[in-house]
Amino acid sequence: MDTPAPAAGQVPMKVTASGLCHSEEHVMSLPRALPCAMPQTLGHEPAGVVAELGTGVTGIEVGTAVVVYAPHGRGVGAMCADGGEQLCRSE
């Protein structure tokens, strides 16, 4: 599979591990829930190392250990301040 070059500001990572939680357990328990055949590597909590740096990226180096933090709150407001970024109501 071809790997696209990172665009400006992007930091692709090589995934070396992925957390499996109740979401994947639920999906695996449903008959024919996935549009693809098993086995598949499930998980939405990946960890790995920085593989490349897009143009303009500073403050991190190739090979640095990283994790993907899934909540996408703005970091302001009551929900984010209380640790509930996944409940952020911003758009």
Buried (B, 14 or more C-beta within 10 A) or exposed (E): EEEEEBEEEBBBBBBEEBBEEEEBEEEEEEEEEEEEEEEEEBBEBBBBBBBBBEEEBEEEEEEEEBEEEEEEBEEEBEBBEEEEBEEBEEE
